[in-house]
Every structure is written in structure tokens, then in C-alpha cells.
Amino acid sequence: MSISSTYYPSEPTKPSVVTATVPGPRGHEALKQLSNTFDTRPAYFVADYDKSCGNYIVDVDGNTFLDLYAQIASIALGYNNPKLIQTLTTNEMKNALVNRAAIGNFPSKELNAVLTKLLKVAPKGQTHVWNGLSGADANELAFKAAFMYYMQKKRGGRDVPFTEEELTSVMENKTPGSPKLAVLSFKKAFHGRLFGSGSCTCSKPVHKLDFPTFDWPHAEYPYYQYPLEKYEEANRKEDDRCLKIVQDLITSWHIPVAALLIEPIQSEGGDNHASKYFLQKLRDITLKHDVVYIIDEVQTGVGATGKMWCHEYADIQPPVDLVTFSKKFQSAGYFFHNLDFIPNQPYRQFNTWCGDPARMIIAGAIGQEILDHDLLSLVNKTGDYLFSKLEDLQAKYPQYFDRLRGKGRGTFIAWDLPTSDLRNSLLQKLRLNGCNVGGCAERSVRLRPTLTFEPKHADIFVELLEKSVQEL
């Protein structure tokens, strides 16, 4: 029996769209009412989550969509997963929800077991975790950890006390207490919409217009030609070109670069992939210049690429310093292994809740389900099958499948269309034909199904994708 049948015996066998438009009449009315209290302009449709099941999302009009977007890559196991629903009945979840602890001051008796479950699926080489509330928050917390670590080393170690000048000047947002430091990130990156994460985000203007940003550098992310095996030499030159830019920025930027932040696959920015060579060379550069190396696995983590953490394909040695997570884990935070990243005094890395214990419980349950059912093998099997089907479509309709990428990366697959208008039209036609699919960058289609997406689902998608392409 397939995993989706085990989890979801009532999962629909195919999509069904019963309205001429999406949203339909009920959806439009629901959005109209909701708009009185909420900004509904980004809404695709209004979902009925009670009726959604497995790999299918249902809207209030009764339309049933095969979901390859999964809440912007945030649903790991499918809708209404029975194992996750079981966690709602546990005493630890009751305490997490009803008695939401300020766990930095009043940790629950269950907390150690909760954290142990998270660390069971930590990236290779990472032994500790600090929790946050969202992907952007995870990155902001990682920046804080990196800056404190960097200054601690510059100061001479954990036991060196702060100077009176540092303690005084920081209260006026001045040096040396508030040092001028930078995080180097990459063009087309998306790391969040807060102030530090927003300064590292460089994908679309709308993400950061009108708010102040830090004066931090953006290097160029490699832009490969596909298929990779055909363009090895050209892509290696592209890696080296971008590595030189990183090296030059670190050595020439007018304030010290304390940390480097990178997505192993730039997701929001267009599903741009970084090679094993590129990610390892960045490690060499960060070690040479004493820069903290942060991998952002918010969208790429928790199995979507066929490994629990995408950067594990690169086998980076020594392991990176910090790995941030959120989305499919339905929790947030960062993993680390060097205990010097724990601040030298309490209350420096701190807030009321220090993460969300309820979400941490869910994350542990998700990780356990991935292990128990070997879902990574399923992701790889389905991804290989789906990619081969897409290669067939690319051969038939090459004008609509440029730079097909994600081979050997599970179901983390994308391709480009000639224009943004054509891409948007394809996404709209896919929805009308029963598939909920997302885009990224200006003209890319990205696939982000759950980890329980199987070849039978891929067959349905490919059939409806070809139908939608023919309707362009």
C-alpha cells in the first residue's frame, strides 16, 4: 500500500474544478467579507482545510486541487495528517498551547525530550539548536549569534569582559558597543522581510521598499546552463567568477564582513542552484577570512530535495557554522555545533518564548514520520520519475520548458517560460485545470509538493500540465 493511501485512505483520486473561475462565487464573497479585516489582495482562493486531504487542497467553492505549492513549501506530510493530529491529544501539546511557557525562564519538564526529537534529524555535524518563530526570525537570530561570536573572538575570548566604553556607547547605538559589521548575501536571494533579513533579501523590490536597510554587500549567485552534464566547463567558470566576487567583497568592503549567508538553492529568487564545488569553496573562503558561514535551509530543508537538508549534497567540510530552518518543519530556528555560538552571558540571545513549543513538538513529529516511513526515498523516487516526464514535455514543447532544473534533487524542480505573462498564464490555467502550482522570480515555475507526493500524483500533474501548455 502506498504511503498516501496509508495516511489518507479518503484522499481524492483526481482534481475537480466545478466553477468557471477560481475563486468562484463563494470564494469571491468570502474574500469580500474577509477584506474588511484582512488584506486579501495576495489571496489565490479561500481554502476549506477541513475538507482538504493529503495532497489535495479544497476551496470554499468545492474545487479540489492537486497541490504542488503546499502553503508556499510549508506542508511536509499533507493536509490533515493523522499522526500530526494525534499530537494534539498529548499532554505536552496541551501544556505548550494552554500554558505557553516563557521557556528561557520557565522551561517545561518536556522540553528536553522535544529538543532531542528536533536534533534527531539535524544536519550532519550539527549538535545544538536554538528556536525562533519564523524563517525571517531564524535568520535574524542567526545574525545575532554570528555577530556576538565574531566580536567575542575579536575581543579575545568568552571570558574577556565588556569595556565601560562598550557598555555606554551601545546605549546610544554607537561604536564600539554597536559595531559596524556586515552580512554578505547574494543577489536574487530571499531571506525574509525583517530588517536584517530584509537587508540580505535581494529578489524583488516589493519585499523591502520604504524601510531602512543595513549597508551590507550582495555577491553574485551562479547562474548555470542546463542540462548540467552538458555545460560542466561553462558552469565551473561561472562558479569561479562568482567566488572571486565573494572574495573581493570580503576583503574590500568598507566594514568588516562577519558572516556569509546563502541558500543552497535560491528559491524565491528563481530556483537557482549552487554546486557542491561552489558551496565548499565558500567554506574555504569563510575559514580563510574568519567569516561565519550560515546556510539558509528555510525552503530547501526537511526533505524536499531528497535529503533532509539540501546542503548535505555538498558534504561541506568542516561543517558550516549555522543552519537556519522553518517552513516544512513548521517551526523555526538554527542548528549549530560550536558552543562558542552560545553567548557568553544569559539574556543576550533571548525573548519571552524562545521559540514556540507547540510548533517544536510538531517539528519533532514531522521528523519522526520522515524517518519511520523513509520518506526521503519516496521523494527521490517520485522526483526522478517526475523529472523524466518533464524532460519528455520539454522535448515536445521546448519553448515552454527552458532551463529545466532540479534533476537529482527530489521534487524540488523548476523551469522557465519565455515571459512573466506566459508564466502567469500557465499558473492560472493549471489552477483552472485542477493543479495549484507556484512561481518564483519573473518567469519560473517551481514545484513544491509534500513529501507524500507519489508517482501517481505526478502522472495526474503531467497530464494536466500538458493540457495547460496546449491552452497557452
N, C-alpha and C positions, 0 to 999 in steps of 0.2 A: 504494500500500500504506500502511496506517495505521502510525503510529509504534509502537503497541503490538505490531503484527504484525511490524514490523521488529526491534524489540528482543526480543520474546517470541513466536516462532512456535509455542511449545508452551503458551502461556497458555490456561487453561480458557476455554470459551465461555460457561459459566454456573456459578453456585454449586451445591454439592451438600452437603446435610446428611444424614448417614446414621445419626445417633444421635438418640434421643428427647430427650436433654438435651445442653446444652453447658455445661461439659465433659461428655463421655461417659465410659464406664467406664475406658478407658486414660488419659484426661485426669485423672480423679479419682485414679487410682492414682499417676500421675506427680506430681500436686500433693501427695499424701500423702507420698511419698518426699522430694520437694523441701523440704517443710515442716520436715524435720529439720535443715536447714542454712540455710533462707531463709524470710523472711516472705512466704507465698503468699497472704495474705488479699486483696490487691488484684487477684489474677490473674483474668482473664476465661477463659483457657484456656491450655494449653501448646502452643506452636507448633512445627511441623516446618518449619524455614526451608529445609532442603534441597529440600523439595517445593513450597514457596511460589514463585510465579512472577508477575511483572508486577503486576497489580492484584488478585491473589488471594493470600490467606494460608491455609495449610493447618494443621490441628491434628493432634495425635498420634492422634486417633480417625479420621482420614481425612476429616474435614469440610473442605470448600473454601468459603471465604467471599470474596465481593467486598468488598474492604477500603476503606472510606471514612473510616477513622481513621488508618491508616498510621503506626503506632507513635507515637501522640499527635502527629500532624502532622510527623513527622520523616523520612519516606521521600520523597525528591523524585522519583525516577525509576522506582520499582517494585522488587519483590523480585528479587534475583539479576540485576541489570542487567549485561549483558555488558561494557559499557565500563568500569564501575567494577571489575569482576572483573579486567579487563586491567591495571589499575593495580597489582594485587598482584604482577605479574611484573616490575615495573620495579626498577631498581637504587635509585632514590630511595626507593621504598617499603621495600625491604629495609633500607636504612640507617635509615629512620625507625622501623621496627619492632624491628629487632635491635640497632641501635646507638643507641637513643633518646637523642638529644643534649640536653644542657643548653644550649639554643640561645642563651641570653643570653651565655654564656661561650665556647661552642664551636660556633658556627653551622656548619652543613654547607655544602659548596660549592653544593648545590642550593637553598638556602633562598631566595635572591633570586628565582629562577625560580618557586618555589612561591608566594611572596607576590605576585609580579606577576600570576599567574593569579587570585588572590583579588581583587586590585584591579581586574581587568578587568571585574568585574561589581559593583563598589562602587556605593553610592547616588550619585546625581548630586551633585556638589560635594564629595565626599569623596575624599581622595587618599592616605590612610595607614591602616594597620591595626595593631592590637595584638591578640594572640591569647590566648585562655583555654581553659578545659576544659569549660564547660557554660554554659547560659543564665544561671543564677544567678551563676556566676563572672564572666561577661561584664558583668553589671550591677554587681557588686561592684567590678570593675576600673575600670569607668566612673566609679563614685562616687569612687574614689581619684584618678583623673585630674582629675575636676571639683574636688575639694577642694584638691588641690595647685595647680591653675590658679587657683582663687579666692583662695587665700591668697597666692600669688605676686603676683597683681595688687594685693592689699591691702598687701602688703609693699613694693611699689614696683617690681617687675620681676624678671626672671630672675637678674640679677647682684647683687641685694641679698642679702648673706649672712644666715644664721640668727643670731639673737642667742644669747648664752650662756644666757639665761633660757629660751628656747625649747628649746634642746638639753637642758637639765637637767629642765625640767618635764615634757617628753614622756615621760621615763623613769618618771614617777610617774603617768602618764595624767591630767595636769592641764594647765590653760591656763597660758601661751599656746601651748605646744608641741603640746598636744592641744586644738585649738579646739572650741568648741561651734558646730557647723554642722548644717544640716538639708537633707534632700532632700524636696521636695514631690512627692507622688504622688497617686493618685486612689482613691476608694472603688471597690470591686469589682475593683481591679487585681490581677494576679498577675505578680510579677517574680522569683520564686524563693523558696527556703526556707533561705537562709543568714541571717546576722544583719542586714546592711544591706539585702539584697534582701527578707528577711522583714519588716523594718520597713516596707517600701514595699508589701508584699503585703497586700491587704485584701479577699480574695474569700471564703474560708471559714475558720472558727475553727481547724479541724484543721490547717491549714497552719502555724500559728505558736503553738499553745498551749504553755505551760510554758517558753518560753525568753525571756530579756530582749530588749527591743526599744529602739530609739532613739526619742527624743521628737520624732518628725517628723510633719508635718501631712498630712492627706488631704483634697484638694478633692473636689468632686462632678463626676463624669463625665456628659456629656449623655446623656439617655435619650430617644430620639426616638420619634415616632409614625410608623407606616408605612401606606401607601407614602409615601416621602419627598416626591414631587411634589405630593401632596395636602395635606401639612402643613408647607409651607415656612415660613409665618409662625410657627406654633407652635414649630417646631424652632429657628428663629433666636432666638426668645425664650428657649428652653432653653439655647442656646449662650451668650447674653449673661448669663443667670442664673449659669451655671457659671463664666464668665470673671470675673465680679465676685467670686465666692468665691475664685478663684485670686489675683486682685489683692489682696483683703483679707488673705488668709493671708500672702502675701509681705511685705506692709507691716506686719502686726501680730504675726506670730509672735515668740515671746519670744527666739528665737535666729535668727541670720541664715539665710535660705534661700539656699544656694549653688547648688542645682541643681533642675531640674524634670524629672521622669521620666514618660513617658506611652507607652502602646501606641496606635497609630493605630486599632486595633480591639482592645478588651479581649476576649481570647479565653477564658481560663479563667473570667472573671467574667461571661460571658453573651453574647459576641459583640456588644458594644456598640460602635457606630461613632462616630468623630469626624469632623465635616465639615471640608472644606477651610477654611472660614471659621474654625472653632474652632482648628485647628492653626496657621493663620497668625497669628491674634490672640495665641495663646500665644507665638509668636515675638516679636511686638511687645512683649508684657509682659516677657519674659525679657531682651530688649535694654534696655528702659527701666530695669529694676532690676538689671542686671548679673548675671543668673542663668544658669547653664549649662543649655542645652536638650538633653535626652537623649531620643531616640526608641528605644523597646524594640521591635525587629523580630524578636524570638526566634521567635514563632509566625507572624507575618504576613509575614516576609521570604522571599526566594528563590522568588518566582513564584506563590504560591498565590492571590493576589488579582488576578492578571492583569498586574501589573507586578512587576519584580524585587523592589522594595521598596514596601510599601503607602503609605508617607508621600509617595512621589513623585506620587501623585494630587493632593496638596495643593500641590505646587510651592512649598514653603516658602522664602521669601526674607528675608534671606540664609539659606543652608543651616543646618540645625541643627548643634550642636556635635559631638555624638557619636551614633552609631547602633549599638546592640548587636545581635548576631545569634547564632544557634545552630540547633537543630532541623534543618530541611531542608538546611542547609549541612553538617550532620554535623561541624561544627567549632564554634568559638565565639570571641567577642571583640568588639571595637568598631572602627568606622571613624571617622576624624576628618580634618580638613583644616587646622586651625590648629596650627602647630608649637609653639606655646606650651603645648599639652597634653602635650608630651614633657617630663617632669620635668627640673628644672634640674641634677640630679645623677644619675649612674648608681646603680642598685640601689634606687631608690625605687619604680619600677614594675617588679617583678621576681619571679620564683620559679625553681625549678630548671629547669623545662622551657619556661616562657613560651609555653604552648600545647602542642598535640600535633601534631607534624609529619605523622604519618600521616593524621590527620583533615584537616589543612590540604591535603594532596595530594588527598584525596577531594573536599574542597570545591571545589578548582580544577577537578577533572574534572567535577563536577556543573554548575558554572557554564558550562564549555565546552560540555557537552551541551545545556544550555538555549539557548545561542546558536546552536550548529550546527543544531539541529532546530527553531528558532523555537518553542519550547515555550510561550512566553507567548501566542502567537496561538492555540495549541491550547487553553490554559486558558481564554482569553476565549471562544472558540467554544463549548467544552463548557459553560462556566459559563452563558452566555446561554441555551443550549438547555435545560440542566437547570433553570434558574430558571423558564423559561416552563412547563415541565412541572409544576413545583411550584406555580406560580400556578393551573394547572388543578386540581390536587388541593386547593388552598386553597379554590377556588370550590365544589368538591364536598363538602369536609369542613372547613368554616371553624372548627369547634370544636377541631380538632387542628392548625391552622396559623396561630396568632396571631403577629403581628409578623414575618412572613416578610421576611427581610433578606439583603442581600448582592448585590442587583441591580447589575450592572456591576462586580462585584468578583471576577471569575473564579469559581472553585468554592468560595470562602470564604463559605458560605451557612449560615444558621441560621434556626430558628423556635422558637416557644414552644408548649408544651402547657399545659392548664389547671392541672395539679398536678404535683408531682415524682413522685408514684406513677404517674400516667399516662405521664409521660415515660420513667420507668424500665421500665415495662411495654412501651412501644413499642420501646425499645432491645433488650429481651430477645426480643420477637417477631421483630424484624428479624434478630437473630442466629440464631434457630431457622429462619428462612426463608432464611438464607444471606448476610446482609449484616452486616459488622462496622462499627458506627457508634458514635460517642461523644456524650456530652452535655457540657454546661457549665452553670454556675450551678445554680439549683434546678430549672428546668423547661425548659431549652433543649436542642434537638438541634443539633449542629454537624457539618458535613460537612468532612472534611479528606482528600480523595483525593490521589493522586500527581499529578504534572504530566503523566503519560501517560494519565490517565483521559479517555476519549473519549465521544462521544455514544452509542456502542453500549453502553458500560458504564452510562451514565446511564439508558438505556431499561430495562435489567435492574433497576437500583436502583428506579426509579419504579414499575415493576410490582410488585416485592416490597414496596415501601413501602406502596402502596395495599392490598395483601393484608394487611399487618401492621396497618394502621389499621382495616381492616374486622374484624380479630380482637380489637380492644380491647374 
